[in-house]
């Protein structure tokens, strides 16, 4: 089905970015797949289709394991973007088997349930400490005071990034993630390239240091694997570390502030949560569904597929709309209502299939820790003013969230 000119889906319109969910409802009503000319993509808005396509091996995050750019009917990326492309294309999120399988197998050892369980005291203690500081100050910016430092510290600690160097991680990450938006501008690309070069150089030096003096951290563990059977190249090692650092905090930061802003706008639900902390596990799942941190996930069509009678040919790109899928009334009754007790909640905020988020258990631990600390220590937490939303569509978040503790 082809998208008409009056389609409400417009990822560069601030009004759409502020609230894309009515446009998603329109997209779902239009059909199961909608052609979107401005990005040369096929939009898939329904939960059943998104869930199935995430597991469909006829789609891939890359096509270069099977085709050249010319064979696939695509132009090579601009030469000026090469440092970003090299960094991005060697991370497991943008690889397909067998390389994806090999790297994920190594990394998954750091995210086993037992490892995450061992992290609980550290994560809870850090969350309590950060919230205590917020309370002492009578409030502040929930993003910079709690939401951001918690997951950054946790993933940096796991990887073995020295504490003195951690302030660089968030700016590098933000610059690189700008390239995941639709049709990024050249200045966005230039910032991403610069951050890719700096981040790679930093990690190359850190890896060299850990080769000589290994520690009890993930980078040291991956280096050891590199020297044995699994054979990570140095570029794969650098790209994997960057992916884990970026993915290890970006979604959690945005889920925290998106979630609390949703709670503030739904006072009855917030009151129910404050009265009954046993709602925290279902509340976290519902908040991730209600205002999804990652709105869109792209895949290449490696072999022709058919959706509802429309053949999507090899070489096309599909944009799976996670935010729309998570508001599909066929799966979620009354999807625009925030229901912290929603029990049947198969949201796809962590993706699915072979690219299911490896850090999902850690993200849930961090979100639980910060929410618990805020409910316990700041039961009167209120917004000081309405926040400003980031202009991004794909990675959905706020520029900040000013709060008061009365």
PEWOWO-V458487 format. One record per residue. N is the residue number from 0. RES is the residue in one small letter. PSI is psi in whole degrees, -180 to 180 (NA if undefined). D_LAST is the distance of its C-alpha to the last C-alpha in whole Angstrom. Layout:
n=N res=RES psi=PSI d_last=D_LAST
n=N res=RES psi=PSI d_last=D_LAST
This chain:
n=0 res=x psi=138 d_last=53
n=1 res=x psi=139 d_last=53
n=2 res=x psi=126 d_last=50
n=3 res=x psi=166 d_last=50
n=4 res=x psi=-25 d_last=49
n=5 res=x psi=17 d_last=47
n=6 res=x psi=132 d_last=45
n=7 res=x psi=-16 d_last=41
n=8 res=x psi=113 d_last=40
n=9 res=x psi=92 d_last=40
n=10 res=x psi=-6 d_last=38
n=11 res=x psi=2 d_last=38
n=12 res=x psi=119 d_last=36
n=13 res=x psi=-34 d_last=33
n=14 res=x psi=-40 d_last=32
n=15 res=x psi=-45 d_last=34
n=16 res=x psi=-37 d_last=32
n=17 res=x psi=-38 d_last=29
n=18 res=x psi=88 d_last=30
n=19 res=x psi=-8 d_last=33
n=20 res=x psi=-36 d_last=33
n=21 res=x psi=-38 d_last=35
n=22 res=x psi=-35 d_last=38
n=23 res=x psi=-41 d_last=38
n=24 res=x psi=-40 d_last=39
n=25 res=x psi=-43 d_last=42
n=26 res=x psi=-45 d_last=43
n=27 res=x psi=-36 d_last=43
n=28 res=x psi=-28 d_last=45
n=29 res=x psi=-28 d_last=47
n=30 res=x psi=-174 d_last=49
n=31 res=x psi=-19 d_last=48
n=32 res=x psi=137 d_last=49
n=33 res=x psi=127 d_last=49
n=34 res=x psi=131 d_last=50
n=35 res=x psi=102 d_last=48
n=36 res=x psi=-41 d_last=50
n=37 res=x psi=-28 d_last=48
n=38 res=x psi=3 d_last=47
n=39 res=x psi=50 d_last=50
n=40 res=x psi=162 d_last=48
n=41 res=x psi=120 d_last=49
n=42 res=x psi=131 d_last=45
n=43 res=x psi=110 d_last=45
n=44 res=x psi=-10 d_last=42
n=45 res=x psi=144 d_last=43
n=46 res=x psi=-47 d_last=41
n=47 res=x psi=-42 d_last=45
n=48 res=x psi=-44 d_last=46
n=49 res=x psi=-47 d_last=44
n=50 res=x psi=-43 d_last=44
n=51 res=x psi=-42 d_last=47
n=52 res=x psi=-29 d_last=48
n=53 res=x psi=-22 d_last=45
n=54 res=x psi=0 d_last=48
n=55 res=x psi=118 d_last=51
n=56 res=x psi=-2 d_last=53
n=57 res=x psi=-4 d_last=55
n=58 res=x psi=155 d_last=52
n=59 res=x psi=155 d_last=50
n=60 res=x psi=-23 d_last=48
n=61 res=x psi=164 d_last=51
n=62 res=x psi=-5 d_last=54
n=63 res=x psi=-9 d_last=56
n=64 res=x psi=-12 d_last=57
n=65 res=x psi=-29 d_last=59
n=66 res=x psi=151 d_last=60
n=67 res=x psi=168 d_last=60
n=68 res=x psi=-43 d_last=58
n=69 res=x psi=-44 d_last=62
n=70 res=x psi=-31 d_last=63
n=71 res=x psi=-4 d_last=59
n=72 res=x psi=27 d_last=60
n=73 res=x psi=152 d_last=57
n=74 res=x psi=147 d_last=57
n=75 res=x psi=147 d_last=56
n=76 res=x psi=154 d_last=52
n=77 res=x psi=142 d_last=53
n=78 res=x psi=-32 d_last=54
n=79 res=x psi=-20 d_last=51
n=80 res=x psi=1 d_last=49
n=81 res=x psi=-44 d_last=51
n=82 res=x psi=-39 d_last=48
n=83 res=x psi=-46 d_last=45
n=84 res=x psi=-43 d_last=48
n=85 res=x psi=-46 d_last=49
n=86 res=x psi=-47 d_last=46
n=87 res=x psi=-42 d_last=45
n=88 res=x psi=-9 d_last=48
n=89 res=x psi=5 d_last=48
n=90 res=x psi=152 d_last=45
n=91 res=x psi=-21 d_last=45
n=92 res=x psi=-28 d_last=43
n=93 res=x psi=23 d_last=46
n=94 res=x psi=157 d_last=49
n=95 res=x psi=164 d_last=51
n=96 res=x psi=147 d_last=53
n=97 res=x psi=-13 d_last=55
n=98 res=x psi=-42 d_last=53
n=99 res=x psi=-45 d_last=49
n=100 res=x psi=-44 d_last=50
n=101 res=x psi=-47 d_last=51
n=102 res=x psi=-43 d_last=48
n=103 res=x psi=-37 d_last=46
n=104 res=x psi=-41 d_last=48
n=105 res=x psi=-49 d_last=47
n=106 res=x psi=-33 d_last=43
n=107 res=x psi=-22 d_last=43
n=108 res=x psi=-25 d_last=44
n=109 res=x psi=-7 d_last=40
n=110 res=x psi=29 d_last=38
n=111 res=x psi=157 d_last=40
n=112 res=x psi=-37 d_last=38
n=113 res=x psi=-42 d_last=39
n=114 res=x psi=-46 d_last=37
n=115 res=x psi=-39 d_last=34
n=116 res=x psi=-40 d_last=34
n=117 res=x psi=-27 d_last=35
n=118 res=x psi=-15 d_last=32
n=119 res=x psi=-50 d_last=29
n=120 res=x psi=-40 d_last=28
n=121 res=x psi=-47 d_last=28
n=122 res=x psi=-45 d_last=26
n=123 res=x psi=-42 d_last=23
n=124 res=x psi=-42 d_last=23
n=125 res=x psi=-41 d_last=22
n=126 res=x psi=-44 d_last=20
n=127 res=x psi=-41 d_last=18
n=128 res=x psi=-44 d_last=18
n=129 res=x psi=-43 d_last=17
n=130 res=x psi=-37 d_last=14
n=131 res=x psi=-39 d_last=14
n=132 res=x psi=-41 d_last=14
n=133 res=x psi=-43 d_last=11
n=134 res=x psi=-42 d_last=9
n=135 res=x psi=-38 d_last=11
n=136 res=x psi=-2 d_last=10
n=137 res=x psi=12 d_last=7
n=138 res=x psi=-166 d_last=8
n=139 res=x psi=-150 d_last=12
n=140 res=x psi=112 d_last=15
n=141 res=x psi=-31 d_last=15
n=142 res=x psi=-55 d_last=18
n=143 res=x psi=-22 d_last=19
n=144 res=x psi=-27 d_last=17
n=145 res=x psi=-56 d_last=18
n=146 res=x psi=-39 d_last=20
n=147 res=x psi=-52 d_last=23
n=148 res=x psi=-28 d_last=23
n=149 res=x psi=-62 d_last=23
n=150 res=x psi=-30 d_last=26
n=151 res=x psi=-46 d_last=28
n=152 res=x psi=-40 d_last=28
n=153 res=x psi=-50 d_last=29
n=154 res=x psi=-34 d_last=32
n=155 res=x psi=-39 d_last=33
n=156 res=x psi=-43 d_last=33
n=157 res=x psi=-41 d_last=35
n=158 res=x psi=-21 d_last=38
n=159 res=x psi=30 d_last=38
n=160 res=x psi=123 d_last=36
n=161 res=x psi=144 d_last=36
n=162 res=x psi=-37 d_last=32
n=163 res=x psi=-22 d_last=33
n=164 res=x psi=-6 d_last=35
n=165 res=x psi=-20 d_last=32
n=166 res=x psi=-22 d_last=30
n=167 res=x psi=-20 d_last=33
n=168 res=x psi=-46 d_last=33
n=169 res=x psi=-47 d_last=30
n=170 res=x psi=-42 d_last=32
n=171 res=x psi=-47 d_last=35
n=172 res=x psi=-47 d_last=34
n=173 res=x psi=-41 d_last=32
n=174 res=x psi=-43 d_last=36
n=175 res=x psi=-42 d_last=38
n=176 res=x psi=-18 d_last=36
n=177 res=x psi=-26 d_last=36
n=178 res=x psi=-10 d_last=40
n=179 res=x psi=-3 d_last=39
n=180 res=x psi=166 d_last=38
n=181 res=x psi=130 d_last=41
n=182 res=x psi=59 d_last=44
n=183 res=x psi=144 d_last=42
n=184 res=x psi=164 d_last=43
n=185 res=x psi=-35 d_last=45
n=186 res=x psi=-33 d_last=42
n=187 res=x psi=-44 d_last=40
n=188 res=x psi=-41 d_last=43
n=189 res=x psi=-41 d_last=44
n=190 res=x psi=-39 d_last=40
n=191 res=x psi=-40 d_last=41
n=192 res=x psi=-46 d_last=44
n=193 res=x psi=-44 d_last=43
n=194 res=x psi=-38 d_last=40
n=195 res=x psi=-42 d_last=42
n=196 res=x psi=-49 d_last=45
n=197 res=x psi=-45 d_last=42
n=198 res=x psi=-44 d_last=41
n=199 res=x psi=-43 d_last=44
n=200 res=x psi=-42 d_last=46
n=201 res=x psi=-48 d_last=43
n=202 res=x psi=-33 d_last=43
n=203 res=x psi=-42 d_last=47
n=204 res=x psi=-41 d_last=47
n=205 res=x psi=-40 d_last=44
n=206 res=x psi=-43 d_last=47
n=207 res=x psi=-41 d_last=49
n=208 res=x psi=-42 d_last=48
n=209 res=x psi=-25 d_last=47
n=210 res=x psi=-39 d_last=50
n=211 res=x psi=-34 d_last=51
n=212 res=x psi=78 d_last=49
n=213 res=x psi=149 d_last=47
n=214 res=x psi=-173 d_last=44
n=215 res=x psi=66 d_last=42
n=216 res=x psi=170 d_last=41
n=217 res=x psi=-38 d_last=41
n=218 res=x psi=-44 d_last=43
n=219 res=x psi=-40 d_last=45
n=220 res=x psi=-40 d_last=46
n=221 res=x psi=-34 d_last=47
n=222 res=x psi=-44 d_last=49
n=223 res=x psi=-40 d_last=51
n=224 res=x psi=-36 d_last=51
n=225 res=x psi=-31 d_last=53
n=226 res=x psi=-1 d_last=55
n=227 res=x psi=-128 d_last=56
n=228 res=x psi=-31 d_last=57
n=229 res=x psi=-23 d_last=54
n=230 res=x psi=61 d_last=55
n=231 res=x psi=131 d_last=52
n=232 res=x psi=164 d_last=53
n=233 res=x psi=-37 d_last=51
n=234 res=x psi=-40 d_last=50
n=235 res=x psi=-38 d_last=49
n=236 res=x psi=-46 d_last=47
n=237 res=x psi=-48 d_last=45
n=238 res=x psi=-38 d_last=44
n=239 res=x psi=-42 d_last=43
n=240 res=x psi=-42 d_last=41
n=241 res=x psi=-44 d_last=39
n=242 res=x psi=-45 d_last=39
n=243 res=x psi=-39 d_last=37
n=244 res=x psi=-42 d_last=35
n=245 res=x psi=-55 d_last=34
n=246 res=x psi=-25 d_last=34
n=247 res=x psi=-11 d_last=32
n=248 res=x psi=-28 d_last=29
n=249 res=x psi=-51 d_last=29
n=250 res=x psi=-38 d_last=29
n=251 res=x psi=-41 d_last=26
n=252 res=x psi=-50 d_last=24
n=253 res=x psi=-37 d_last=25
n=254 res=x psi=-36 d_last=24
n=255 res=x psi=-52 d_last=21
n=256 res=x psi=-39 d_last=19
n=257 res=x psi=-42 d_last=22
n=258 res=x psi=-46 d_last=21
n=259 res=x psi=-34 d_last=17
n=260 res=x psi=-37 d_last=18
n=261 res=x psi=-40 d_last=20
n=262 res=x psi=-44 d_last=17
n=263 res=x psi=-32 d_last=15
n=264 res=x psi=-4 d_last=18
n=265 res=x psi=71 d_last=19
n=266 res=x psi=-31 d_last=17
n=267 res=x psi=-40 d_last=19
n=268 res=x psi=-39 d_last=20
n=269 res=x psi=-41 d_last=16
n=270 res=x psi=-41 d_last=16
n=271 res=x psi=-39 d_last=19
n=272 res=x psi=-42 d_last=18
n=273 res=x psi=-31 d_last=15
n=274 res=x psi=-23 d_last=18
n=275 res=x psi=94 d_last=21
n=276 res=x psi=-11 d_last=20
n=277 res=x psi=-11 d_last=24
n=278 res=x psi=-10 d_last=24
n=279 res=x psi=-48 d_last=23
n=280 res=x psi=-47 d_last=26
n=281 res=x psi=-30 d_last=27
n=282 res=x psi=-43 d_last=24
n=283 res=x psi=-44 d_last=25
n=284 res=x psi=-42 d_last=28
n=285 res=x psi=-38 d_last=27
n=286 res=x psi=-36 d_last=25
n=287 res=x psi=-33 d_last=27
n=288 res=x psi=-45 d_last=30
n=289 res=x psi=-41 d_last=28
n=290 res=x psi=88 d_last=27
n=291 res=x psi=127 d_last=29
n=292 res=x psi=-36 d_last=29
n=293 res=x psi=112 d_last=33
n=294 res=x psi=-23 d_last=34
n=295 res=x psi=142 d_last=38
n=296 res=x psi=127 d_last=40
n=297 res=x psi=145 d_last=44
n=298 res=x psi=147 d_last=47
n=299 res=x psi=145 d_last=51
n=300 res=x psi=109 d_last=53
n=301 res=x psi=-29 d_last=56
n=302 res=x psi=144 d_last=58
n=303 res=x psi=139 d_last=59
n=304 res=x psi=163 d_last=56
n=305 res=x psi=131 d_last=56
n=306 res=x psi=114 d_last=53
n=307 res=x psi=43 d_last=54
n=308 res=x psi=-8 d_last=58
n=309 res=x psi=121 d_last=57
n=310 res=x psi=124 d_last=58
n=311 res=x psi=116 d_last=56
n=312 res=x psi=159 d_last=58
n=313 res=x psi=138 d_last=58
n=314 res=x psi=-14 d_last=56
n=315 res=x psi=166 d_last=54
n=316 res=x psi=135 d_last=50
n=317 res=x psi=137 d_last=48
n=318 res=x psi=107 d_last=44
n=319 res=x psi=122 d_last=42
n=320 res=x psi=95 d_last=39
n=321 res=x psi=-42 d_last=37
n=322 res=x psi=-39 d_last=34
n=323 res=x psi=-45 d_last=37
n=324 res=x psi=-38 d_last=38
n=325 res=x psi=-6 d_last=35
n=326 res=x psi=21 d_last=35
n=327 res=x psi=116 d_last=38
n=328 res=x psi=-16 d_last=39
n=329 res=x psi=-20 d_last=42
n=330 res=x psi=-36 d_last=39
n=331 res=x psi=103 d_last=36
n=332 res=x psi=135 d_last=36
n=333 res=x psi=60 d_last=34
n=334 res=x psi=-23 d_last=33
n=335 res=x psi=-4 d_last=30
n=336 res=x psi=129 d_last=28
n=337 res=x psi=119 d_last=25
n=338 res=x psi=97 d_last=26
n=339 res=x psi=-13 d_last=25
n=340 res=x psi=7 d_last=27
n=341 res=x psi=117 d_last=30
n=342 res=x psi=-44 d_last=33
n=343 res=x psi=98 d_last=36
n=344 res=x psi=74 d_last=34
n=345 res=x psi=54 d_last=37
n=346 res=x psi=159 d_last=35
n=347 res=x psi=32 d_last=36
n=348 res=x psi=-23 d_last=33
n=349 res=x psi=14 d_last=35
n=350 res=x psi=-161 d_last=38
n=351 res=x psi=172 d_last=41
n=352 res=x psi=-154 d_last=45
n=353 res=x psi=-17 d_last=46
n=354 res=x psi=18 d_last=43
n=355 res=x psi=139 d_last=40
n=356 res=x psi=116 d_last=37
n=357 res=x psi=-25 d_last=38
n=358 res=x psi=13 d_last=35
n=359 res=x psi=-44 d_last=33
n=360 res=x psi=-36 d_last=33
n=361 res=x psi=-42 d_last=31
n=362 res=x psi=-43 d_last=29
n=363 res=x psi=-39 d_last=28
n=364 res=x psi=-46 d_last=27
n=365 res=x psi=-44 d_last=25
n=366 res=x psi=-39 d_last=23
n=367 res=x psi=-44 d_last=23
n=368 res=x psi=-46 d_last=22
n=369 res=x psi=-40 d_last=19
n=370 res=x psi=-44 d_last=18
n=371 res=x psi=-45 d_last=18
n=372 res=x psi=-41 d_last=16
n=373 res=x psi=-40 d_last=13
n=374 res=x psi=-38 d_last=13
n=375 res=x psi=-46 d_last=14
n=376 res=x psi=-23 d_last=11
n=377 res=x psi=61 d_last=8
n=378 res=x psi=-12 d_last=9
n=379 res=x psi=18 d_last=6
n=380 res=x psi=128 d_last=7
n=381 res=x psi=156 d_last=8
n=382 res=x psi=139 d_last=11
n=383 res=x psi=-29 d_last=11
n=384 res=x psi=164 d_last=14
n=385 res=x psi=137 d_last=17
n=386 res=x psi=165 d_last=19
n=387 res=x psi=130 d_last=23
n=388 res=x psi=144 d_last=25
n=389 res=x psi=150 d_last=27
n=390 res=x psi=-5 d_last=31
n=391 res=x psi=149 d_last=32
n=392 res=x psi=-50 d_last=34
n=393 res=x psi=-52 d_last=35
n=394 res=x psi=107 d_last=32
n=395 res=x psi=123 d_last=29
n=396 res=x psi=-177 d_last=26
n=397 res=x psi=154 d_last=23
n=398 res=x psi=-25 d_last=23
n=399 res=x psi=169 d_last=19
n=400 res=x psi=95 d_last=16
n=401 res=x psi=130 d_last=13
n=402 res=x psi=159 d_last=10
n=403 res=x psi=147 d_last=6
n=404 res=x psi=107 d_last=4
n=405 res=x psi=NA d_last=0
